[in-house]
């Protein structure tokens, strides 16, 4: 049957009793109305209805397309598929006049449901879901700057008005996750666009470099952090995809440059910090400097990130007053600048801000009401960067030693940046501190697992040794550990104290961990007060310390050194008057436990740490050494040094014996024998502490026998301590 043109007036008057198959040429057939409308209807594809069209297919009793049919518009756009009551509904394929093609579900003339939209000219394809004619979820392949890019389908991608606002883009450059925007290919193409990085995001390059920061029109622009696969890091500003502005570049050996950049090279004022603490300040042009000033540094100025390089040589010289400062307070300052511009109205309380930082619906409502979304985003972005950067998954464990100090640096620098922002915005120091405290408590739980894992890996050897020692001492009793008799009670006396110290395992902020130690101290006092109800008992630090050691041994707490190191690293942000004391006491307790040995006890049968035991021996040596008097042939000092050297050598030889042999030691040297025989009483007083006895042997010899045996390492430790006394005496003689 040949197509015929049918006017709406004719179609309106015709009543069909059943569906027939006809070909029509009228756009009104696609409308539910049976009367001509003067208003032009625009469908979602962007095509206006025309005066005429050609339709071939099924119709309902009212003459409207219904069922399977074909529709050809005068602009040569073409649809083939299902109709319902005059509208494209069901499954169908639409060919646009500009070459695009859609195949999928329709509802009321709109794409609705699963479908595929392809752009043959541009080599692009979208496959996913549509809602009311708009793309709402799916995968999109397209070309941009000569490379194929794929938008990965994800439930986290937010679509608005047919365009994704964020998502994950994959290409031969790498994988980007973050904010994006569309770039239209031209006005003549109504549905096609490419997507570019625009706003905040994370780009993981295929060469394992990682960039975290801001983009503009697909280029790095604004603040960003670049982690290179060679270990270098850059914190700072970018322009047109290159380092430009103020920034900090860290190098694997601990060197770092802080200053101005232009097009990826140092340019302008800057400071180069060397690993040994030296600095070079001046005007830079690449690696060359003009008007430079060199300053000799000190151990105090060595960056924490290279502390491991100096551990063997210098770490023992660090005390609490000479902790190494972190690399830079300003690494994250630009990143948090947006927080300065938050509108903290006078009516907003610290409690309100705390509620706004929650991840639940209440927090979202509070943020919207008080305009705190920017502050929340700054914190969440840092958390994402931190967890991605320091997650131990896939990290070479050899790099952990440097990763941990850098992670601590980043946290402190971020907190410092927020502190400056709030101090400038709020003005009142106490309010700024309270606000910062709230944010820190919000921050740590979200980075805790990644951060604490770094501590565990870093201190793995120390943790293993301490765990082994605690296992050896698991049957220790209160009296053997040194708890005074009046504070020795039944085992259930210690339950509350043990419960409090076990809370360290779940405490996920430095505040909470220090709080656990404070509660342990309170629990000790409260438990004693219950036992002596009605009687005032005064406990000093020397009374509570053995109880602390005992409950640590009886607790099930793991990773003790890691807990301590985290508290120690962040004690400055806790700002509690007792924090430093509690942390120091906890460290002393762990060191004390590590040095205990079942075979080392004092005269009252109390377990004694190795350093205390060896110090006791050397104390007797120091006290009695001056009893060696001067004679006519040699000075007293020479005698003393010879005697100490011999004694140190004897203990050293015993300590280096194999198979724990405790056979008598015989001295043959005639000169030494004569010296020892002269001061035999003093020698035996010293040896008695170690369970040893010296006596005259046969043929001008001295024999040393063992009445009590200690582990061989004990004799080595005593030998080392004695040699330190020798060095001290020789220095005094030199002076």
C-alpha positions in Angstrom: 0.0 0.0 0.0 1.4 3.4 -0.9 1.8 6.0 1.8 -1.0 8.6 2.0 -1.2 12.0 3.7 -4.0 12.2 6.4 -5.0 15.4 8.0 -5.8 15.5 11.8 -9.4 16.5 11.1 -9.9 13.4 9.0 -8.2 11.2 11.6 -10.3 12.7 14.4 -13.6 11.8 12.7 -12.5 8.3 11.8 -13.2 5.7 14.4 -11.5 2.4 13.9 -12.9 -0.7 15.5 -9.6 -2.5 15.6 -5.9 -1.8 15.0 -4.9 -1.5 11.4 -1.6 -1.0 9.7 -1.3 2.3 7.8 1.3 4.8 6.6 0.6 8.4 7.7 2.3 11.7 7.1 1.5 13.9 10.1 3.4 14.8 13.3 0.1 15.0 15.1 0.0 11.3 15.2 2.7 11.4 17.9 0.4 13.4 20.2 -2.1 12.2 22.7 -4.5 15.0 21.6 -6.8 14.6 18.7 -7.1 18.3 18.0 -4.5 20.5 16.4 -2.3 22.4 18.9 -1.0 25.8 18.0 2.0 25.3 20.3 5.0 23.6 18.9 6.1 20.6 20.9 9.9 20.1 21.5 10.9 16.5 22.4 14.0 15.8 24.5 16.2 15.0 21.5 16.1 18.7 20.6 14.0 18.2 17.5 10.9 20.4 16.9 7.8 18.7 15.5 7.4 19.5 11.8 4.2 20.0 9.8 4.6 16.6 8.2 6.2 13.2 8.9 5.8 9.7 7.5 4.6 7.0 9.8 4.1 3.3 8.9 2.9 0.8 11.5 0.3 -0.2 14.0 -2.4 2.1 15.4 -5.0 1.9 18.1 -8.7 2.4 17.8 -8.3 6.2 17.9 -5.8 6.0 15.0 -2.8 6.8 17.1 0.5 4.9 16.6 0.4 2.0 19.0 2.5 -1.2 18.6 5.4 -1.6 16.2 6.1 1.1 13.7 8.5 3.3 11.7 8.6 7.1 11.8 10.5 9.3 9.4 10.8 13.0 10.0 11.2 15.5 7.1 14.7 16.3 8.4 15.5 12.7 7.8 15.7 11.7 11.5 14.2 8.2 11.8 12.7 6.1 14.5 11.9 2.4 14.4 10.4 0.6 17.3 7.5 0.5 19.7 4.8 3.1 20.2 2.1 3.4 22.8 -0.9 5.8 22.4 0.8 8.0 20.0 4.2 8.2 21.7 7.5 6.5 21.4 7.3 4.0 24.3 9.0 0.7 24.8 12.1 -0.4 22.9 13.3 1.5 19.8 16.1 2.9 17.7 16.4 6.6 16.8 18.8 7.8 14.0 19.5 11.5 14.3 19.9 13.7 11.2 23.5 14.6 12.5 24.5 11.0 12.6 24.0 10.0 16.3 22.1 6.9 17.1 20.1 5.9 20.2 19.0 2.3 20.8 17.2 1.4 24.0 14.1 2.1 26.1 11.6 4.9 25.6 8.7 6.3 27.6 6.4 9.1 26.4 8.8 10.2 23.6 11.8 10.3 26.0 14.7 7.9 26.4 14.0 6.2 29.7 15.7 3.1 31.0 18.7 1.2 29.6 20.1 2.3 26.3 23.1 3.0 24.1 23.8 6.4 22.5 26.6 6.4 19.9 28.4 9.1 18.0 30.0 7.5 14.9 31.6 10.7 13.7 33.3 11.4 17.0 34.0 7.7 17.9 32.1 8.0 21.1 29.6 5.7 22.8 27.5 6.0 26.0 26.0 2.8 27.4 23.9 3.1 30.5 20.6 4.4 31.9 18.4 7.3 31.0 15.8 9.1 33.1 13.2 11.4 31.4 15.5 11.7 28.4 18.6 12.5 30.3 21.7 10.3 30.9 21.7 9.3 34.5 24.3 6.5 35.0 26.6 4.5 32.7 29.9 4.2 30.9 31.0 6.7 28.3 33.8 6.3 25.8 34.9 9.4 23.9 38.0 11.0 22.3 39.8 14.0 23.8 43.0 15.5 22.6 43.7 12.4 20.4 43.3 9.8 23.2 40.5 7.5 24.0 39.0 8.3 27.5 36.5 6.2 29.4 34.1 7.4 32.1 33.7 4.3 34.4 30.2 3.5 35.5 29.8 4.1 39.2 27.0 4.6 41.7 29.1 7.4 43.2 29.0 9.5 40.0 26.6 12.4 40.3 24.7 13.3 37.1 23.0 16.6 36.6 21.1 17.7 33.4 22.6 15.0 31.3 26.2 15.6 32.4 28.3 13.9 35.1 29.7 16.3 37.7 32.3 13.8 39.1 33.5 10.4 38.3 36.4 8.2 37.3 38.1 8.7 33.9 40.5 6.1 32.5 43.0 6.7 29.6 46.5 5.8 28.5 47.6 8.7 30.8 46.2 7.1 33.9 43.1 6.9 36.2 41.5 10.1 37.4 38.8 10.3 40.2 37.3 13.6 41.1 35.3 16.5 39.7 34.8 16.8 36.0 33.0 19.1 33.5 31.8 18.7 29.9 33.4 20.3 26.8 30.9 20.5 23.9 32.3 19.6 20.5 30.3 22.2 18.7 26.8 23.7 18.4 25.9 21.5 15.5 26.3 18.4 17.7 23.6 18.6 20.2 24.2 15.5 22.4 28.0 14.9 22.2 30.5 16.2 24.6 33.9 15.3 26.0 34.7 15.2 29.7 37.7 16.9 31.3 39.3 17.1 34.8 38.0 20.2 36.5 38.0 20.9 40.2 39.4 18.7 42.9 40.6 15.1 42.1 43.2 12.4 42.2 45.2 11.4 39.1 47.1 8.1 39.3 49.5 8.1 36.3 50.4 4.8 34.5 54.0 5.4 35.5 52.9 5.2 39.2 53.2 8.9 39.8 50.2 10.3 41.8 48.8 13.9 41.7 46.3 15.0 44.3 44.8 18.5 44.0 43.0 20.9 41.7 42.5 21.0 37.9 41.2 23.5 35.5 40.1 22.5 32.0 42.1 19.2 32.2 45.3 20.8 33.5 46.8 20.9 37.0 45.9 24.4 38.3 45.9 25.7 41.9 47.2 23.7 44.9 48.3 20.1 44.4 50.5 17.4 45.7 52.7 15.3 43.3 54.1 12.0 44.5 56.7 10.7 42.1 57.8 7.1 41.7 61.4 8.1 42.5 60.4 9.2 46.0 60.2 12.9 45.3 57.2 14.9 46.5 56.0 18.4 45.6 53.5 20.4 47.7 52.4 23.7 46.2 50.7 25.6 43.4 50.4 24.8 39.7 49.7 26.8 36.6 49.0 25.3 33.2 50.0 21.8 34.3 53.4 22.9 35.7 54.9 23.9 39.1 54.5 27.6 39.4 54.1 29.8 42.4 55.0 28.8 46.0 55.9 25.2 46.7 57.9 22.7 48.6 59.9 19.9 46.9 61.1 17.0 49.1 63.8 14.6 47.9 64.4 11.0 49.0 67.7 11.8 50.8 66.0 14.3 53.1 66.9 17.5 51.1 64.0 19.8 50.5 63.5 23.1 48.7 61.0 25.7 50.0 60.3 28.7 47.8 59.2 30.0 44.4 58.8 28.0 41.2 58.1 28.8 37.5 57.4 26.3 34.8 58.7 23.3 36.8 62.0 24.9 37.9 63.1 26.9 41.0 62.7 30.6 40.2 62.9 33.4 42.7 63.5 33.4 46.5 63.9 30.1 48.2 65.6 28.0 50.8 67.4 24.7 50.2 67.5 22.5 53.3 70.2 19.9 53.3 69.9 16.5 55.2 72.6 17.5 57.8 70.6 20.7 58.7 72.6 23.1 56.6 70.6 25.7 54.6 71.2 27.8 51.5 69.1 30.9 51.0 68.9 33.1 48.0 67.6 33.8 44.5 67.3 30.7 42.5 67.2 30.0 38.7 66.9 26.2 38.3 69.8 24.7 40.3 71.8 27.9 40.2 71.7 30.5 42.9 72.5 34.2 43.1 73.3 36.1 46.2 73.1 32.9 48.3 73.7 32.7 52.0 75.0 29.4 53.5 74.2 28.6 57.1 75.7 25.7 59.1 72.9 23.6 60.7 72.7 21.3 63.7 71.0 18.0 64.6 68.0 19.9 65.9 67.3 21.1 62.3 67.5 17.7 60.6 64.2 16.9 59.0 62.2 14.1 60.6 61.9 12.4 57.2 65.7 11.6 57.3 66.0 10.9 61.0 66.6 7.2 60.1 69.8 8.2 58.3 71.2 9.5 61.6 69.7 6.9 63.9 72.9 4.9 64.6 75.1 7.9 65.1 72.9 10.5 66.8 69.5 9.1 67.9 70.8 8.4 71.4 71.7 12.0 71.9 68.1 13.2 71.3 66.3 14.0 74.5 62.8 15.4 74.9 64.0 18.9 74.5 65.7 18.2 71.2 63.0 16.4 69.3 63.5 17.0 65.5 61.0 19.4 64.0 58.9 18.2 61.1 59.8 19.3 57.6 57.6 22.3 57.1 54.7 23.9 58.8 53.5 25.3 55.5 53.2 22.2 53.3 49.4 22.2 53.6 48.8 25.9 54.2 47.5 26.6 50.7 45.4 23.5 50.8 43.4 24.8 53.8 43.2 28.4 52.6 39.6 27.9 51.7 38.8 27.3 55.3 39.8 30.9 56.1 36.8 32.1 54.1 34.1 30.1 56.0 31.5 32.4 57.6 31.7 31.7 61.3 28.8 33.7 62.6 28.7 34.6 66.2 25.7 32.4 66.7 27.6 29.3 65.6 29.0 27.4 68.6 31.8 24.9 68.9 29.1 22.3 69.5 27.4 23.2 66.2 30.6 22.8 64.3 31.3 19.4 66.0 27.8 18.3 64.9 28.4 19.5 61.3 31.5 17.3 61.0 29.5 14.1 61.5 29.0 11.9 58.5 25.3 11.2 59.1 22.2 13.1 57.9 22.3 15.4 60.9 25.8 16.5 60.0 24.8 17.2 56.4 21.8 19.3 57.5 24.0 21.3 59.9 26.6 22.0 57.3 24.0 23.3 54.9 22.4 25.5 57.5 25.6 27.0 58.7 27.6 27.2 55.5 30.3 24.8 56.7 30.4 22.5 53.6 33.8 24.0 52.6 35.4 23.2 55.9 34.0 19.7 55.8 35.3 19.2 52.2 38.8 20.4 53.2 39.0 17.9 56.0 37.6 15.0 53.9 39.9 15.8 51.0 42.9 15.7 53.3 41.7 12.3 54.7 41.3 10.9 51.2 44.8 12.1 50.2 46.4 10.8 53.4 44.8 7.3 53.3 45.6 6.9 49.6 49.2 8.1 50.0 50.2 6.1 53.1 48.1 2.9 52.8 50.7 0.1 53.3 48.9 -2.0 50.7 51.4 -2.5 47.9 54.1 -0.4 49.5 57.7 -1.7 49.7 58.2 -2.3 53.4 61.8 -1.0 53.1 60.2 2.5 52.6 58.1 2.4 55.7 60.8 3.9 57.9 60.7 7.1 55.8 56.9 6.9 55.2 56.0 7.2 58.9 57.9 10.4 59.6 56.5 11.9 56.4 53.0 10.9 57.4 53.4 12.5 60.8 54.8 15.6 59.1 51.7 15.9 56.9 49.3 15.6 59.7 51.1 18.2 61.8 51.4 20.6 58.8 47.7 20.2 58.0 46.8 20.9 61.6 49.2 23.9 61.7 47.5 25.3 58.5 44.1 25.0 60.1 45.4 26.6 63.2 46.6 29.7 61.3 43.3 29.8 59.4 41.2 29.8 62.5 43.4 32.1 64.5 43.1 34.7 61.7 39.4 34.2 61.2 38.2 33.9 64.8 40.8 36.2 66.5 40.3 34.7 70.0 43.1 32.2 70.6 41.1 30.1 73.1 38.1 29.7 70.7 40.5 28.9 67.8 42.1 26.2 69.9 38.8 24.6 70.9 37.7 24.6 67.3 41.0 23.0 66.2 40.6 20.4 69.0 37.2 19.4 67.6 38.6 19.1 64.1 41.5 16.9 65.3 39.1 14.6 67.0 37.2 14.3 63.8 40.3 13.8 61.7 42.2 11.1 63.5 39.6 8.3 63.6 39.4 8.5 59.8 43.1 8.2 59.2 43.9 6.1 62.3 44.0 2.6 60.7 46.4 3.7 58.0 48.6 5.7 60.3 48.7 3.1 63.1 49.6 0.4 60.6 52.7 2.4 59.7 53.7 2.5 63.4 53.2 -1.3 63.7 55.4 -2.0 60.7 58.0 0.5 61.6 58.4 -0.9 65.2 57.8 -4.5 64.3 61.1 -5.8 65.7 60.7 -3.9 69.0 57.1 -5.1 69.3 58.2 -8.7 68.8 60.9 -8.6 71.4 58.6 -7.0 73.9 55.8 -9.5 73.2 58.3 -12.3 73.8 59.5 -10.8 77.0 55.9 -10.3 78.3 55.2 -14.0 77.4 58.2 -15.0 79.5 56.9 -13.0 82.5 53.2 -14.0 82.3 53.4 -15.9 85.6 55.0 -13.0 87.5 53.6 -12.2 90.9 53.1 -8.8 92.6 55.8 -9.4 95.1 58.4 -10.4 92.6 57.7 -7.4 90.4 58.4 -5.1 93.4 54.9 -3.9 94.5 55.1 -3.0 98.2 53.4 -5.4 100.6 50.7 -2.9 101.7 49.6 -2.6 98.0 49.6 -6.4 97.3 46.0 -7.6 97.0 43.9 -10.4 95.4 44.0 -10.6 91.6 40.6 -9.0 91.2 42.0 -5.8 92.8 43.7 -5.1 89.4 40.7 -5.8 87.1 39.6 -2.2 86.8 43.2 -1.0 86.2 43.7 -3.7 83.5 40.4 -2.8 81.9 41.5 0.9 81.6 44.9 0.1 80.0 43.3 -2.3 77.5 41.3 0.7 76.2 44.5 1.9 74.5 43.7 -0.8 71.8 40.5 1.0 70.7 41.5 4.6 71.3 41.8 6.2 67.9 43.1 9.6 68.7 46.2 10.9 70.7 43.7 12.6 73.1 42.0 9.3 73.9 45.3 7.4 74.3 46.7 9.9 76.8 43.3 9.9 78.5 43.6 6.1 78.9 46.9 6.6 80.8 45.3 9.2 83.0 42.4 6.8 83.8 44.9 4.1 84.6 46.5 6.3 87.2 43.1 7.2 88.7 42.1 3.6 88.7 45.2 2.7 90.8 44.3 5.3 93.4 40.6 4.4 93.4 41.3 0.7 93.8 43.7 1.3 96.7 41.2 3.7 98.3 38.5 1.0 98.2 40.8 -1.5 99.9 41.7 1.0 102.7 38.2 2.5 103.0 38.2 5.1 105.7 42.0 5.3 105.9 43.9 7.9 104.1 46.7 6.4 102.0 49.3 8.4 100.2 50.9 6.9 97.1 53.9 8.3 95.4 55.2 7.6 91.9 57.5 4.9 93.2 54.4 3.1 94.6 52.3 3.3 91.4 55.1 2.5 89.0 55.4 -1.3 89.9 51.6 -1.6 89.7 51.7 -0.1 86.2 54.3 -2.6 85.2 52.3 -5.4 86.7 49.0 -4.5 84.9 50.8 -4.2 81.6 52.2 -7.7 82.0 48.7 -9.0 82.9 46.8 -7.1 80.2 46.2 -8.4 76.7 47.4 -5.2 75.1 49.3 -5.5 71.8 51.6 -3.1 69.9 52.6 -1.3 73.1 55.5 0.6 71.5 53.4 1.7 68.6 50.8 3.2 71.1 53.6 5.0 72.9 55.2 6.4 69.7 51.9 7.7 68.4 51.2 9.5 71.7 54.8 10.8 71.8 54.7 12.1 68.2 51.5 14.1 68.8 51.8 15.1 72.4 52.2 18.7 71.4 48.7 18.9 69.9 47.2 17.2 73.0 48.4 20.2 75.1 47.6 18.5 78.4 49.8 19.4 81.4 50.1 15.8 82.4 50.4 14.3 78.9 54.2 14.6 78.8 54.6 13.0 82.2 52.1 10.1 81.4 53.8 9.3 78.1 57.3 9.4 79.6 56.2 7.1 82.5 54.6 4.7 80.0 57.9 4.5 78.0 59.9 3.9 81.2 57.5 1.0 82.1 58.0 -0.6 78.7 61.8 -0.2 78.8 61.8 -1.6 82.3 59.8 -4.7 81.2 62.1 -5.3 78.3 65.1 -5.3 80.5 63.7 -7.8 83.0 65.0 -11.4 83.3 64.0 -14.2 85.6 67.6 -14.7 86.5 68.3 -11.1 87.5 67.1 -10.3 91.0 68.3 -8.2 93.9 69.0 -9.3 97.4 65.2 -9.2 98.2 64.4 -11.5 95.3 62.7 -8.7 93.3 63.2 -8.8 89.5 65.8 -6.2 88.5 66.3 -4.8 85.0 69.6 -5.4 83.3 70.7 -1.8 83.3 69.9 -1.5 87.1 71.8 -4.7 87.8 74.9 -3.7 85.8 74.8 -0.2 87.3 74.9 -1.8 90.7 78.1 -3.6 89.9 79.7 -0.6 88.4 78.6 1.5 91.4 80.5 -0.7 93.7 83.5 -0.4 91.3 83.3 3.4 91.4 82.9 3.5 95.1 85.9 1.3 95.8 88.3 2.3 93.1 89.9 5.1 95.0 90.9 2.6 97.7 93.7 1.5 95.4 96.5 3.7 96.9 99.6 5.1 95.3 102.9 3.4 95.7 106.5 4.3 94.8 106.7 2.8 91.3 103.5 4.0 89.6 100.7 6.5 90.1 97.4 5.5 91.6 95.6 6.6 88.4 97.6 4.1 86.3 96.8 1.3 88.8 93.1 2.1 88.7 92.9 2.2 84.9 94.8 -1.1 84.6 92.6 -2.7 87.2 89.4 -1.5 85.5 90.7 -2.6 82.1 91.4 -6.1 83.4 88.1 -6.3 85.1 86.2 -5.2 82.0 88.2 -7.7 79.9 87.3 -10.6 82.3 83.6 -9.9 82.1 83.9 -9.5 78.3 85.5 -12.9 78.0 82.9 -14.6 80.1 80.1 -12.9 78.0 81.6 -14.2 74.7 81.8 -17.8 75.8 80.0 -20.4 73.8 77.4 -22.9 75.1 76.9 -21.0 78.4 80.1 -22.5 79.8 80.8 -21.3 83.4 84.2 -22.9 84.0 86.6 -21.1 86.3 88.6 -18.3 84.8 92.3 -18.3 85.4 94.6 -15.3 85.2 98.3 -16.0 84.3 99.8 -12.6 83.7 102.3 -12.1 86.6 102.0 -8.3 86.8 98.2 -8.4 86.8 98.2 -11.2 89.3 100.3 -9.2 91.7 98.0 -6.2 91.4 94.9 -8.4 92.0 96.5 -10.2 95.0 97.2 -6.8 96.5 93.5 -5.8 96.3 91.8 -9.2 96.6 89.3 -8.0 99.3 88.0 -5.2 97.1 87.8 -7.5 94.0 85.7 -10.0 95.8 83.4 -7.3 97.1 82.7 -6.4 93.5 82.5 -10.0 92.2 80.1 -11.1 95.0 77.4 -9.0 93.5 77.6 -11.2 90.4 77.8 -14.4 92.3 81.5 -14.8 91.6 84.6 -15.5 93.8 88.3 -14.8 93.2 91.1 -16.8 95.0 94.8 -17.5 94.6 95.5 -20.4 92.3 98.5 -22.5 91.7 101.8 -21.2 90.4 101.2 -17.5 90.7 97.7 -17.5 89.2 94.3 -16.1 90.2 91.2 -18.3 89.7 87.6 -16.9 89.5 84.8 -19.3 90.1 80.9 -19.0 89.8 78.6 -19.4 92.7 75.6 -18.0 90.7 75.1 -18.0 86.9 73.6 -15.2 84.8 72.8 -15.0 81.1 76.0 -14.3 79.1 74.6 -10.9 77.9 74.7 -9.7 81.5 78.4 -10.1 81.7 78.8 -8.3 78.4 76.7 -5.4 79.6 78.8 -5.1 82.8 82.0 -5.2 80.6 80.6 -2.3 78.4 79.7 -0.2 81.5 83.1 -0.7 83.0 84.8 0.4 79.8 82.7 3.6 79.9 84.2 4.3 83.3 87.7 3.8 81.9 87.0 6.2 79.1 85.7 8.7 81.6 88.7 8.4 83.8 91.1 8.7 80.8 89.3 11.9 79.8 89.7 13.3 83.3 93.4 12.5 83.3 93.8 14.2 79.9 92.1 17.4 81.1 
